[in-house]
Amino acid sequence: MDEQALLGLNPNADADFRQRALAYFEQLKISQDAWQVCAEALAQSIYSDDHIKFFCFQVLEHQVKFKYSELTEVQQQLIRETLITWLQAQEARRNTLLKDTMREQCIPSLVESWYQILQNYQYNNSELTCQCLEVVGAYVSWIDLSLIANERFINMLLGHMSVEVLREEACDCLFEIVNKGMDPIDKTKLVESLCQVLQSAGLFSIDQEDDVDFLARFSKLVNGMGQALIASWTKLIKSGDMKSAQDALQAIEAKVSLMLQLLIHEDDDISSNIIGFCYDYLHILKQLSALSDQQKANVEAIMLAVMKKLTYDEEYNFENEGEDEAMFVEYRKQLKLLLDRLAQVSPELLLASVRRVFNTTLQNWQTTRFMEVEVAIRLLYMLAEALPVSHGAHFSGDVTKATALQDMMRTLVTSGVSAYQHTSVTLEFFETVVRYEKFFAVEPQHIPTVLMAFLDHRGLRHSSPKVRSRTAYLFSRFVKSLNKQMNPFIEDVLNRIQDLLELSPPENGYQALLSSDDQLFIYETAGVLIVNSEYSAERKQALMRNLLTPLMEKFKVLLEKLMMAQDEDRQMALADCLNHAVGFASRTSKAFSNKQTVKQCGCSEVYLDCLQTFLPALSCPLQKEVLRSGVRTFLHRMIICLEEEVLPFIPSASEHMLKDCEAKDLQEFIPLINQITAKFKTQVSPFLQQMFMPLLHAIFEVLLLPAEDNDQSAALEKQMLRRSYFAFLQTVTGSGMSEVIANQGAENVERVLFTVIQGAVDYPDPIAQKTCFIILSKLVELWGGKDGPVGFADFVYKHIVPACFLAPLKQTFDLADAQTVLALSECAVTLKTIHLKRGPECIQYLQQEYLPSLQVAPEIIQEFCQALQQPDAKVFKNYLKVFFQRAKP
């Protein structure tokens, strides 16, 4: 193509190509998505070489032999993604080529045309001038800066800074110039010359400017200039040019006053735009051996600005937080980073400043605006991360810091500020007492005060659902952290939370204080109080029974009501309530640990009663999915807590859960069987032998159900079930229970083995393939010797060895994918295990029969067998990847 076509300046370039391609599009009537992608390819083709043309015609003329709309969604997506990925790579190549050509031939002319446009139209066509300024800014990053950063261009741009309709775009253009990489000394001179002119024009007088949109752009420009100077200082320090570095530092210091004006501005966008400069400036101060008086004053000024800007606006909507509120939350996160950096520069100053603000505010909290009270407590909260310590030990070590924090915490919990009538203050109070929970180890006399705040109208009974919900979680954390210090208050707390533990059936008709999710935390807290107490096992059992008996009694009543319910909505409501009851009981068991087991606490009998109460729900024909999910989760917990005592309940539970089950039911049931198998191993061998084939029949029945081609949900469910099935076989073989499979009869064993071979080879799912190779490797290890089951050695050579080659040779076996590489690694382990168990016989089979049948060259066969015989398995794994990379077309 000619030079004009290469640069995209010739609209008639390669017209024949365009016409033919468009004709194909018209014939295919393809979807708009594909139309856009291929249209982009056509548009880009005028910039590149014949490879793009070849690719487009391959797609259009040879490969697309069907209507795009008739493809499945997955196939359409694959085509789109392939096209887009290829086009992105081509676009990068095209861009580089285009820019290189433009730099050589037309950029100087373009720059001159920009200058002429800016000069001729700046007073009579502001829209055109602004567009031109945008273009200049877009090009600056990749053209020779001297074409723009010269006296005539800069003077014009600076002149535009005084023109109201042009100054925002001029700001952006100057920002791009300042942001361009260049020599640090030249960059310092450029920034300083710009600043002198801007200051002379009165633009540094922020308080006299009312246009917040312009100030936001100007703040971004000042931020860019400040960061550019800091980058120059850093480079000069590294190069050892200390004099120039000192000049750069002086230039930086001269901008701090302007930075502070922008940081403290009431508009958060203006303030946010300058934070990068502020953060980097503090980083410089952190590196200096000592701070001057002015630098110390700057640090304190930044600190005060951050404290002020952390404050909520009057307009902040706490009940219905929208986009503006989300933006302020993000802005607060930026300010927190500044606070953390301030702590690194001068921790003593930060601590003293926060202490002063905190004490002043809390002395008069009753007459102080909520946002000031909230930010005072928030600053104390933020100190925990700004002044980090190991394991939250804020009240030991450094005496000055520990004393200051202890004094502030004492003030917080004794001032009565927890009663402030604003949700933000209330939440900040609870967040802070939980953050500094180790304070109560130092001054435990304050625990009752804080507990009452949690338990009354300030916390769990607050009028705001948001406060109640968050407090439920924080209360759980608070109780857990205090551990033995809660002993004097256990029964009082349990009595006070009694009404919050009530299960709310749907017919109650009133709104409970806490949602079911929040109640989970309260049940867990109750369990923790009982289990961690110093009571006897008998007393713990009595308290746990008092906690769980109401749940069991209501469960029985609600289950009977569900069996008789006719209305589907009522059935769903009752099933949800039953599920909550099971979940609450399950959550109490989280209190137990290796040191405080269910048996040691004397609570086994209570949880066995729960099991007997909940299991009948599995035979309920209504709302099976919800009920089974809850009981299954409870069984998972009981396997951990009750250990062998749960085993008598498993056969009956499994039988019910295998009835009328769907793919998702089976997928969620199999992990329960895996947990039992892995934990109890040979103890559950009779049970596994009995339920092995019924489980497999249920799995195969679901997998063989026909599904529509476009039903992606059903396809995914089957894929996940297939993975669960292979994970079950892996658990059985890996737990030393291969006899469970062996005892299923020759026909069933063969069927199971073939499903594993099929999973390793036929399904393009590397996670399942990896599991299948693990199973095959284990079976070869267990059965592959001379004393293995009759016929297994033949199976190894006829099926397992071929699977180790056929799977990696599939086009869907992507060796660039991490999961596929793991599957290949397990494939290598399988081959190594076969060689280990069969010895020279394996090598002979590969050399003389199997590899020659694949048309592998003799020298490659020799190389392969040598790698296989290497004692280091890693050597063979690495070789196998190379082997298949070479073997694939």
N, C-alpha and C positions, 0 to 999 in steps of 0.2 A: 504494500500500500504506500501511497505517496506521503510526503511529510505532512500535508494538510490533513489527510485522513487520520494519520497517526495522532495528531493533536486534537482530533475531534472537531475540526473547523469545517469539514466538508460534509454537508448533509446528504450528498448523493453517493457517499463512499459505499462500494460493494452493494449496489442496489439489487443486483440479481440474487445475491445471498439472502437479503432481507425479504424479497418478494417470495422466494421459495419457502422460507421458514414460516412466514405469516400464512401462506397457503396451508401448510401442514397444521398450524394452530386452528385455522378455520374448520378444517376437516375433522379434527379430533374433538372439538367442542369441549376442551378441557376446563377444569375448574379455575376460578379466578386466582387462587393462590398460586397454582402452577403457571398460569398466564403471567403473573407478575414476576415470578422467578425467572422464567425463560425470556421474558421481555427485557429484564435487566441484563441477562446474558447477551442478548442481541445488541442492546445499547452499548454495552461495554466492548463488544467485539471490534468496534472501529478503532479502539486504542491498542489492541494487542496483536499477537501473531496468529498464524493459521490454526494453532491448537484449539482456540476457542471455537472457531468455525467447525473444526473436526468434531469437537465434543458435542456441539449443538446438533449437528447432523446425525451423530451416533444416537443421540437421545430421540430425535424427531423421526429419523428415516429408518433406522434399523432396530431399535430397541422398543419403541412405542408402537406396538402392533395391535393395540386395543384402546378402547376409550378409557380415558383417565377416570371418569366417573364410575366405571364399573369395577375399579380396584377396591380392595378393602381399605379401611382407614389407615391400618398399619402400613400397607404397601404405599399408599399415597404419601404418608408422612415420611417413609424411607426415601422416596423419590425426592421430596422437597428438601429433606435434610442433606441428602447427597449433593443435590444441585447447589444448595446454599453454601455448603462447606467448600465445594470446588470453586464456586464463584468468589468466595471470600479470599481464597488463596490467589486466584487470578487477579482479583481487584488489588491486592497488595503489590503484586508484580507490576500491574498496569500503572498504579499510582507512582511507584518508584521510577518507572520508565518515563512517565509523563512529566514528573517533576524534574528529572535530570535533563530532559529535552528542553523544558521550559526555562530552566536556569541558564542553559547554554544560549538559547536563541531569542526568547521573547520577554523574559522578566524585566529587563531594563526598560523596554518599551511600555510594558504594562504599568510599571511604577511611574513612568513619566505621564502616562495617560491619567493615572490616579491623581497625580499632583495637579494636572491641568483641570480635571473635573472639580477637585476641591477648591482650587483657586477661583475658577470661573463661576461656580454655582453656590459658593458658601453663603452669599447674601440673598440670592433670589430663588433658590430651590433647595430648601433645607432637607426635604425628603430624599432627593438624589444624593446630597452630600452625606447624609447619615448612612445611606446604603453603601456609598463608596468607603466610608470609614470602617464599616463592618467588613468589607472585602479586604481592606488593608490589614485589619487585625487578624483575619483568617490566614493571610499569606505570610505574616511576619515570622512565624515559627520555623519556616523552612527556606526562606530566601536570604540572600546576603543582607545582613542588618545595616550595613553602611549605606544601602540604597534608601533606607527610611530614617535611620538614626543619624541624620545630618542637619545642619543648621536650618536650611530652608523648610524641610518637612516638619521638624520639631517645632520651629517657630509658628508654623501654620497651625499645628495641632494645639499648641499652647494658646494660640489666639482663639481657637474654637472653644477652649475651656471657659471663655468669658461670654460665649453666646449661648443663651438659655436652651435653645432648641437643638444645639449641636453637642453640648458639653457631656452628656451621658455617653454618647458613642465615642467622643474624643477620649473620655476617661478609659473606656474599654480598650481603645486602640493603644493608648500610652501604656496600659497595663501589659498588653502583649509585647510591646517593645521592651519594657523593663524585665519581663519574664524570660526573654530570649537569652540563651547561654552565650557568654562572652568572657573575655579576660577580666579577672576580678578588679584590677586597678581601673580599667576602662569602664567597667560597670559602676564602680563607685563614683567616678567622675560624671557619668551620664545621669545617675540618680540625683547627685548633688545639684547639677545644673538644672534639672527639672524642678527640684524642690525650691530652689531659689526663685525661679520664675513664678511658680505656683503660689509661693508665700507672698511675693511682691504683688500678685494679683488679688491678694486678700482671701485666698481659698482656704487658708489654715485657720481662719476665724469661724470655727464650727458653730458657735452660738449665734452667729448672725445669719445663718442659712436655714431656711424653712423647708426647702424642697427635700423631703426624705428619700425620694427615688434617686435624685442626684447624689445625695450623701451616701447612700448605700453603694453606688458605683465608685464614689470617691474613696470610701473606706476600703473597698477592694483594691483600689490603686495604691493607697498608702500601705496597705498590707503587703502588696507585691513589692513595693519599693523597700520596705523594711526587711522583708525576707531576702530580697536580692542583696542588700547590704550585709546581712548576716551570713549569707552563703559566701560572699566575697571575703569577709573576715575569716571564716573557717578555712577557706582555701589559702589565704595569705599566711595564716598561723601554721598550717601544714607545710607550706613551702619555706617557712623561716623568715619571711619578709616582715619583721616586727614593726618597722616604721609605717609601712603601708597598712598593716593590720590595725595599728593604733589610730591611723587616720579614719579607717572604716568604722572602728568602734566609736570614735567621736561623732561621726556622721549618724550612727545608730542612736547614740544618746540624745542627739539633737532632735530626733523624731519622737522621743518617748512622750513628750508633752502632748503632741498631736494624737498619738496613739491612745493616751488616756482619755482625751476628750471624746474620741470615737467609741472607746470601750464603755464609757459611762453613759453614752447617749441613751435617751429613753426608748428609742426604737431598737428592738432586739436584732433586726436584720443588719442595721448599721454596726451595732456592737459585735454581732457574730462574725462579720466580715474581717474584723481586725484581730480576732483571737489568735490566728496563726502567728502573726508578728509578735504578739505579746508572749506567746508560749515559747517561741524561739529566742526571744530576748532573755527570758528567765533562764533558758538553757545556757546562754552565754554567761550570765551571772553565776550560775552553778559551777562553771569551770574556772572562774577567777579565784585566785588565792585569797583575796580580800576585797571587800566592797567599799567604795568611797561613800561619803555621807550622802551625796546626791543619789547614788545607786540604792542605798538603803531607803532613802525617801521614796524612790520610784517603786521599790518593792512594796512598801507600806501603802502607797497610793493604789497600786494594782490590787492589793489585798482588799482594801476598802471598796474599790470598784466592784470586785467579784462579789463581795458580801451584799452589796446593794442590788446588783443585777440578778442575784439568786432569788430575789423577792417576787412573789406572785403579783400580778396586776389585779386591780379591782374587778376587771371584766372576766377573769378566769372562771370558766364554768365547771365546777367540781362534780356536779350531778350528771352532766351530759357532755363529756369531753369530746371535742371535735378536732378538726384539722389544726386550728390555731393552738389549741391546748397541746396537741401532739408535738407541734413545732417548738413550743416553749419547753417541753420535757427534753427534747433533743438539745436545745440551747443550754439547758441546765447541765446536761452531761458534758458539754464543752467547757462550761465554767468549772465543773468538778475537776477536769483535767488540769485547768489552770491552778486550782487550789492545791492539787497534788504536787504540781511543779513548784509552787510557792513553798510548800513544806520541805522540798528538797533544797531550796535556796536558803531558807531561814526558818527552821522548825520552831525556834524559840519565839520569833516574832509572830508567826501564825498562831501558836498556842495562846500567846498573850492577847492578841487581837480578838480571837474567838471568845476567850474567857471574859474580856471586857464587855463585848457586845452581849454575850449570854447573860452575864450577871445583871447588867443594866436593864435588859429587857424583862427578865423574869422577876425582878424586884417589883415591877409595876405591870405585870401581865394582865391584870384585870382591866386596866384602862388603855392597853396598847392594842393597836390594830392586829387582826389575826395574822396577816402576812408577815409582820415583823416578829411575832411570837414564833410562827412556824419556822422562819429562816434561822432564828436564834437556836432552836432545837436542832434544826437540820445541820447547822454548822458543827454542833457537837457530834452529831451522827457521822458526818463526813470526816471528822478528825480520826476516826478509827481506821480509815483506809489511808488517809493522808500521812498519818504517823504510825505505820504498820509495826506490829510486834509479833512474836512467835506465839501461836495458839491463843491469841486474844488476851495475852497477859499485860493489859494496859495499866494494871494497878500494882505492878512490881517493877524492879529495875530502876530506871531513871526516876529519882525521887521528885524532882521538880515537875516532870510531866505527870507522874502518877498522882501527885498531890492535887495538881490542877484538875485533872480528869475526875478524881474522886470528889473534889469539892463541887464540881459542876453536876455530877450525877446526884449527889446528895441534895443539891438545890432542886434539881429536876423532880425528884420523887417526893420531896417534902413541901414544895411550893404550892401544891394544889393545882398546877397548870393542867393536869389531866382532865380537869372539869371545864376547860375552855370550850365554849359553845361553837366550835367550828371543826368540821371533819378533818381538815388538813392538819390542824394542831393535834387532835386526838390521835390520828394515825402516826404522826411523827413521834409522839410521846411513846407509844407502844413499840414502834420500830427501834427506838433508841434504847429503851430498857432491855430489849432482847439483844441488841448489838453489844451492849456492855454487861452481859449477864454475869461476868466474873466480879462485878462490883458487889454483888450480893453475897459473895463468899467473904468479902472483906467487911461488909456492913450488913449482916443478915437481918438486923432488926427492921429493915425496910421491906422485907418480903411481904408481910401481911398487907401493907399499904398498897403495894403494886398488885397483889392478888385480888384485892377488893376492886381496884380499878378495872382489871380484866373481867371480873365477874358481874359487875353491876351495869348501870345505864351508860357508863363511859365506854364499855367494851362490848361484851357479848350480848348485852341488852340495849345497845345504842339504837337510836331511831333510824340510823342509816344502814341499809343492807350492806353497803360497801364496807363500812366500818366493822359490822358484825362478822362479815366473811373473812376479812383480813385478820381480825383479832382472833378468830378461831384457830387459824394457822399459827399466829405468833404465840398464842397461849400454849399450844402444844410444844412449840420450841422452848418456851420459857420453862415449862415444867420439866421437860427432859434435861435441860441444862443444869437445873438446880439439884436434881437427883435426890440424895439423902437429906438435903436441907428442907425438902418438902414434908418430911415425916410428921412434924407437929400439926400440919394442916390438912392431911390426907382426907380424913373422914368429913371434915367441914367442907372441903372443896367438892367431894363426891356428892354430898347432900345438896350443895348449892347448884350443881350442874344437872341435877336429876331431871328437871323439866326439859332441859336441852337435849336429853337422850331419848326422849319419847319418839317412837315411830309414829308417823302421821299418816294414817290410812286415808284413802281418797274421800271417804264419806264424812270426814271431820268438818270440812267446809271452811276451815280457817287457815290463814297463812302462818306457817310455823316461823319462829324467829330465825332459824338457820336452815339453809338448804341441805339436802342430803349429802352433798359433797362436803359442806362445812361440818356436818355432824360426824363425818368420818374422823376428822381431827379431834373432836371431843371424845369419841369412843377410844381413840388411840391414847389420848391423854389420860382417860380413866384407867385404861389398862396399864399404862406406865406407872401411875400413882400406886396401883395395887401391887404390881410385880416388884417395883423397886423399894417398896416399904420394908420396914424392919419387923413386920408382923410375922407370926408363926404361919406355917403352911396351912393350918386349919383356918386361920383367920383370913388368909389370902383367898382360900377356896370359897369361903362364905361371901366375901366381898365380890369375887368374880361371879359367883352364882347370882347374887343380887343384881349385878350388872346385866347378865345375859338372860336370866329367866323371863323378864318381861318381853324380850325379843322373841324367845321361843314360844311363849304363850300366844302372842299376837300372830306369829307366823302360822301356827296351827289354825287359828280362826280365819285368817285371811286366805289360806290355802283352800279351806272348805268353801268360802265365799266364791273363790275363783272357779272352783269345779262346777258351781251352780250358775255362774254369771252367763247371761245370754248376749248382752251388748258388748260389742268388740272393744269400744273405747273403755268401758269399765274393766274388761278383762286386762287390757294393757295397763291401766292404772293400778290394778291389784297386783299384777305381775311385777311391775316396777317397785312397788312397795315391798313385796316379798324379796325381791333382789336386793333392795336396800338393807333389809334385816340381815340377810346372809352376809352382805358386805360389811356391816357394822361389827358383827361377831368376828369376821375374819380380821378386821382391822385391830381389834383388841389383842390379837395374837402377836402383833408386831412388837409388843413390849418384851417378849421373851428373848433370851440370848443364850449363848453357850454357858454363861455363868448362872443364869436364872432360867432354867428349863421349865417346861410345863410340869414335869414330874416333881421337880424340887419344890415348886410352888404349890403342889397338891391340886393342880387345876385340871388334870387329865380327865377326870370324871365329868367335869362341867362341859368340856369340849366334845367328849364322846356323846353326851346328851344332845349337844347341838347337832352333831352329825346325824343322830337318829331322828332328830326333828326335821332337818332340812332334806334328807335323802328322798323322802316320799314325793317331793316336788318333781323328781325326775320322771315319775310315772304319770304326771299330769299331762293330758293330751292338748291342753291349751297353752299358748304362749311358750312353747318349748324352748325356743332360742334364748329368751331372756332368763328363764328359770335355770336352764342347763348351764348357762354362762356363769351365773352366781354360784351355783353349787360346785361347779368345776374349779372355780377360783378358791373356794373354801377348802376343797380337797387338796389342792396344791399346798395351801398353808398347813393343813393338818398332817400331811406327809412329813413336813419339816418339824412340826411341833410334837406330834404324837408318835412319830416313827412307827414301830411295829404294831402299835395298838390300832392303827388305822387300817391295817391289811384286811381284817374280816369284812370291812365295808366295801372294798374295792370291786369284787366280782359282781355283786348286785348292781352297784352304781354303773359299772362298765356295760352291763347287759342293757340297762335302760338307756344309756347314752348312745348305744349303737342302733337303737330302734328308730326307724323313719328319719335317718340323718341325711343331711345334705353335705356338700363339699366343705362349707365353712365349719359345720359341726365337727366333722372328722378332723379337719385341719387343727381345730382347737383341742380336740380330745387326745390326739396322738402325743402332744407334749406331756400330758398327764401320765400316760403309759410309759413314756420315756423316763420321766422323773422316777416313777416307781421302779422301773427296771434298773436304772443306773444306781439307785440308792440301796435297794434290797437284794439285787442280783439273784442268786440261787434260791433265796427265800420265796420268791414269787414265780419260780420256774413252773410249778404245776398250774398256776393261774394263767401264765403266758401260753403254755402248751394248749390250754383249753380254749383261750380266746384268740389265738393267733390267726387261724384261718377265718373265723367269723369277722374279725377286723379286716383282714385282707379282702374277703368277699365284698364287704361293705365299700371298701376303697375302690376295688375294681369296678363294682357296679356303677359308682358315681363317675369314674373316669371314662367308662364306656358309653355314658349317656350322650346322645347326639346333641350338638349345639350349632346354632347358626354361625355362619362364617364371620359375620360382623359383630358378634356378641363378645366384645373385648372383656367384659366383666366376667363372663363364664369362663373364657379362656384363661384369665388370670387366676380365677379360683382353682381351676384344674391344675395349673402350673404350681400353685402354692401347695395344693394337696399332694401332688406328686413329690414335691420336695419333702413334705412331712412324712410321707410313706418311706422314702429312702432314709430319712433321718431316723425313723423307727428301726429299720433294718440295721442301720449303723450302730444304734444303741444296743440292740440285741447281740450283735456279733462282737461289739467292743466291750460288753459286760461279761464276756466269757460264757455266753449262753447260746452258742451256736447249735447245741443239741435241740433247742426249741424248734429251730428250722429243720434240722435233720430228722426229727421225729414226726414230721407232718406227712410222711408217705412220699414215695419216689415221684409220683406225678405232680404233687404240690410243690415239692422241693425244686423240681425242674422248672415249674412255672415261675416260682419266685426268682430263681437264678436268671431266667430269660428276661424278666422285667428289669433286673439290674443291668444286664447287658444292653437292653434297649435304652435304659436311662443314660448309660454311658455314651452310647453312639448316636441314637436317633433324635434326641430332643436337644435343640440348640439352647440349652440352659446350663451355663458353666457351673452354677452353684450345685445343681442336681448332679451334673457329671462328676464334679469333685467328690461328692458324697458316694456316688456309685463306685468310683475307683477305690475309695477307702474301704468300702464293703468288700469288693473283689480282693483287694490286697489282704484283708483280714481273713477271708475265707481260704485263700491260698495258704496263708500262714498256718491256719488251723487244720485244713483238710488236704493240703497239697502234697504232703509227704507220702511215702510208700504205704503207710498204714491208714491212709485216708479212706473216705467212703468209696465204694466200688463205682467206677465210671467217672469220678471227679477229675482224674488226670486227663482223660480224653476231653472232658469239658474245658479244661484249662487250655489245651492246644487248639481245640476246634472253635472256641468262642471267646475266652478271656484274652488270649494273645492277639487274635484279630481285632478285638475291641480296642486294644491299646494302640493300634495303628489306624483303624478306620475312623475313630473319633477325631484325632488330631488332623487327619487328612481332609475332613469335611470343610467346605468353604465357610460354614458358619462358625467354625472353631477359630476365633480371632486371637492370634498370638500377641496382638498389641493390647489386649484387654487384660486387666489385672486378675479378674476372677478366672479367666480362661487359663492364664499362666499357672494359677494355683491348681486347677484341674489337671493340667499337664504334669505338674509336679507329682500329684498323686498317681497319675498314670505311670510315671517313672518308677515310683515306689512299688507299684503292682508288678512291673516287669522285673525289678530287682528281687522282689519276694519270690516270684516264679523261679528265677535263676537260683536263688538261695535254696529253695525246696527241691528243685528237680535237677540241679547241678549241670554236668556236661550234656545231659540229655536235652536240656532247654537250648543250649548253644547249638547243638547239632541240628535240632529242629528248625531253628531260625536260619542257620547257614544253608542247610540243604533243601528245606522245603518251603517255609513260609515266605521269607524275604525274596527268594528267587521268583516266587509266584507273583510278587508285586513288581517285577521287572527292575529290582534294585541291582545296580552294578556290583560285581563281585568285590571290588575294592571298598565300596561303601559298606557292603555287608560285613567285611572283615573289620572295618573301622568301628561299625556299630557294636559288634560282638566284643571287641576289645574294650570299648567304653562301658558296656554292660558288666564286664568282669572286673572293673575297677573297684577296689574296696571302698573308696570314698563315694557315697551315694550322690553327693553334690556334683561331682564331676559328670556323672551320667545324666543328672537332671539338666545341667547346662548343655550337654551334648545333644540331648533329645530335642531341645528347643531349636537348636541349629539344624538338626537333622530334618525336622518337619518344615522349617522355614525354607530349606533348599528343595524339599520334596514337593511343596505346593506349587501349582502353576502360577 
